[in-house]
Amino acid sequence: MDVELADVFVPRPGMKVEKTSYIHADSVFKTVIAMFAFAVVVLLIWLGIQLYMSSLPAFRALGFWDFIKGTTWDPVSGVFGALPFIYGTLLTSFLALLIAAPLGIGTALFLAELSPGWLKKLLQPLVELLAGIPSVIYGLWGIFVLSPLMAQTVDPFLSSKLGFLPFFKGYPLGIGFLTAAVILAIMIMPYIISVSTEVLSTVPVPLKEGMYALGATRWETIKKIALPFARSGIFGSIILALARALGETMAVTMVIGNTPQISKSLLDPGYTMAAVIANEFTEATSDSYLSALVAIAFILLLITVLVNAVARWLIWRTTGVR
């Protein structure tokens, strides 16, 4: 039986209370909160419409699919192709996720299940601090520390040992897809660690104690109780990290090489969608040039929405959580 707030409210002696006033206040509160939620959806739709309208000149002049499939970016000649930027964005983002996800989940398991209390209290604020560092600082660190390290140690090693593969052919420049992916992995790892640690910490203790009572080892308890219970939250942390990687600008711009090309080698320089917008927006003197950059922003928005939709579908398929 439904119980309204006015039915359970007990007024003080001598206090006059009208039941309808509480019902009215409750309906007003629901309406205001619903408007807040609806405003987020409206904002996203409005942003997409504005980007699409500003992109129409480029799509009409070049063709939507021709613009996406084009591999030449020559603003002087008025030739614009977005495929190198789409390729660079997806490659660096998923490669960064491939690096960051195992390390992040492993760190979260250690903090939530294996770490002493004092060590968890020490490490967790440091992880959250990493998430708050501005991307330009990561970019400077990438230029002065990571890039020389990649050029002098990592890239030559990969080229000499795995050079027979097309992914590691080329001259070790220290800048390129792999360097950008590494710095992206460092940037998105705190999101995976923080969210996954909090989710793993909510696993009911009686469930784990029951496994221990049955003779299970710590690894078996983590595998059969902690990970299945926290699976949806861990997937959510990976989605959050992927969204950050797709839209990252400054740090990637400073270490990827900013060359609009499609290359199988991870050692070669490349370009991303966010980087080309940041680099060339102030140089866009013609309407077609500006419209092409806005069109790239619109495609980036579509990719982000599509990736998040697919990720949510995967979560639903694997965990049953909508």
N, C-alpha and C positions, 0 to 999 in steps of 0.2 A: 504494500500500500504506500502510495506516495505521501510524504510528509512535507508540508511547506514550512518555510522559515517562520511564518507568522503563527503556525500551529504549535511550534515548540518554544517560542519566545515567551518568557515568564516576566511580566512587567513588575516593577516595584509597587508596593502598596500606594494607592492614590494616584498612580500614573495612568493616564489615558492613552491607549494605543489603538490606532486604526489599522485593521488588517490590510486594507487596500493599499495603504502607503508603502508597506513592505513589498507587496507584489509589484507595485509600480516601480520601486527602486530596483528590484531584481531584474525586471524587464529592461530598464534603462541600462543597467550594467551589462547585460548580455548584448544589447544592441551596440554599445560603445566598443566592447571587446571584439565583436564580430566585424565592426567597421575597421578596427586596427588590422585584423587578419586579412580582410578583403583588400585593404590598401596596399599590402605587400604584393598581392597578385596584380592589382591594377598598375602598380609601379613597374613591375616586370613587363607587362604587356605594353604599357606606354613607352618604355625604353626600347623594346623591340620594334614597335611601329615607327618611332622616330629614327632609329638607325636604318630601318628598311627604306623609309621615304628619302633619307639623305643618300642612300646607296643606289637608288633607282637610275640616276644618270649613268653610272658605271655599268650597271646591269643592262640597260638599254643599248648602250654603245658597244659593249663587248659581248653581251649575252651571259646569262647567269652561269650556265654550265661551262662555257668557254672561259669565263673569268676564273672559275674554280679549277679547271683542268689546265689552264695556261701555266707554262713554266718560265716565261720571260717576263722580267720586271724592268721596264725601260721607260721611266717617266719622261725623258727627253723626247722619245718617239711616240709617246702616248700609248705604249703597249704595257698592259698590266695583267699579270697572271699570279694567282694566289697560291698555287699548288706547292711551291717551295716553302712557303711560310706555314701552310697547314701541315706539311710533312715534318718540318722542324719542330713545330709545337707538339704534335702527337708523339714523335719519336723521343724527344727529351723528357716529356711528361711521363710516358709509360716506362721508359728506362729508369727514370728517377724513382718511380713507384716500385719497380722491380728491385732496386737497391734498398729503398727505405722501408718497405713493408716487412721483410724478414727481420731486419735490425730493430725496427720499432716495436714489433710484436714481441720479439725476444726480450727486449729491454723492459717492456711492460709486464711480461710474465715474471721477470726477475724482481721488479719492484713490488708487484702485488703478491707473489707467492713465495719467493725465496729470500728476499732481502730482509736483513734485520730492521727493526723499526727506526733506529737512529739513522741508518744509512738511507732509508727511504725518505725520511724527513730532510736529509741533506741533499739528495739527488733530485727530488721532484721539483723544488723551486728552481733549480738550475735548468732543468728541462723546460719549464715554463718560461724562464728568462730567454732561452734560445728562440722560442716562438715569437717573442716581442722585439727581437733585434731588427732594425730597418734593413730592407733588402739592399740598399746601397752600400751598407757596411759589409754585407756578405759579398757584394760585387767587388769592393776594394780588396777584401781578403782573397777573393778568387784571383784577382789580377796579380797581386804581389806575392802570394803564398801558393795557392793551389795550381795556378797556371804554370809557374816554373817547375813545380813538383811533377806535374803531368808531363811536361816537355822533357825533363831530364831523367825521369825514373819510370813512371807508369807507361806512357805511350811507347817509349823504346822497348820496354819489356814485352808489351802486348804485340808490338810490330814484329819483334824477333821470334817470339814463341808461337804466336798465332797469326802470323802474317800470311799464311796460306789461305786463311779465311778472308772473304771480301770485306768483312766488318772491321778488320784491323789492318788494312792496307793503307799506305800513305805515309807522308812525312810527319814525324812527331812535332807538331807546332805548339802543343800545350793549350790551344784553344780549339773549340769545336763542339760537336754534339756530346761527346763523352764528358768533357769538362763541365759543360752546362748541366748535364744530367747529374753529375756528382754534387755540384753546388745546390741543385734543386733538391736532391735527396737529403742533404744536410738541413735544408730549410723546412722541408715538410715532415721530417722525422719527429720533431716535437709534438706535432698535432696527433700523429698516430700513437706516440707514447702516452701523452696526457689522457686522451680519451680512452684508450684501451686499458690503461691502469685503473682509471675510475670505474670502468665497467667490470673489470676483473675483481675489483675490490667489493663489488656488490653480490658476488656469488655467495649464497647462503652457507654459513659455516657448518650447520648440521649435515648438509649433503656431503661435504668434504670429510667430516669426521666419520660419517657412515661408511665411506669408502675405505678410510684408514682402518676402521674396525673390522672390515671384511678382509683385511690383509693386503690392500692395494698399496703400491709404492706411490711416492710423490708424483712421479711422472705419469703414472696411470690415472691418478686423481686429476691432474691437470688436463690430461688428454680426454678423459671421459666425463668430467664434471665441469671444470672451469671453462675450457674452450667452447664446448657446446652451449653452455649457459650464456656466455658473453659473445657468441658469434655475431649476432646482429650488430652489437655495439662496435665490435672490431671492424666489421665491414663499413659501418658508418664513419669510423675514423679514417679509413682508407679513402672513402669518397671525399671527405673533407680535405684530405691531403692532395688528392688528384685535382680537385677544383682549384686549390692554391697553386699547384704546379702549372696548370693550363694557363692561368692568367698572370703568372709572374713576369715582371718586365725588367727592372733595372739590373738585377744580379745576372740574369741570363744575357742581357744585352752586352754586358761588359766582358763576357768570357766565351761567347759562342762564335765570334768571328764576323757576324753580320754579312754573310755572303749568301744571296738567294740562289741556292743550288740544291739539287736532290742527289745525295750520294749515299751509297751503301756503307762506306767506311765511317765509323764513329769517330775517327781521328780528324776528319775533314771539318772545316768551318761550315756553319749554316746560318739560318735565320728563323725567328719565330714570329708569330702574328703580333703579339704584344710588343715585341722589340721593334718591328718595322714601323708600327704606329708611333711609338715614342721617339724613334730616331728621325722620321721623315715628316711628321705632322707639321712642324714649323717651316719646312721647306716646300710644302704643297702650295704653290702659287697659282696653279690653274684649277678650275672647277672639276675637271675630270680627274686630276691627281688627288684632290681632296675627297672626291666621291669614292675613288678606289680605296683609299685608306679607311673611310667609314664602312665601305663594303666588307673589308677584312674584319673590322670590329663586329659587324653584324654576323659574319660567318663564325667568328670566335664565340659569340653569344649562342648561336645555334649549336655549335659543337659542345659547349659547356652544358646546355640544357639536355642535349641528347645523351651525353655521357652520364649525367646524373640520373636521367630516366632509366637508362640501361642498368646502371648500378642499383637503383631502387628495385628494378624488376628482378635482378639477380638475388638481392637480399630476400625478396618475397619468395622466390623459387627455392632458395636453400634453407631459409629459416621459418618461412610462413609469417614473418612480421611485415605488415604493410606500413 
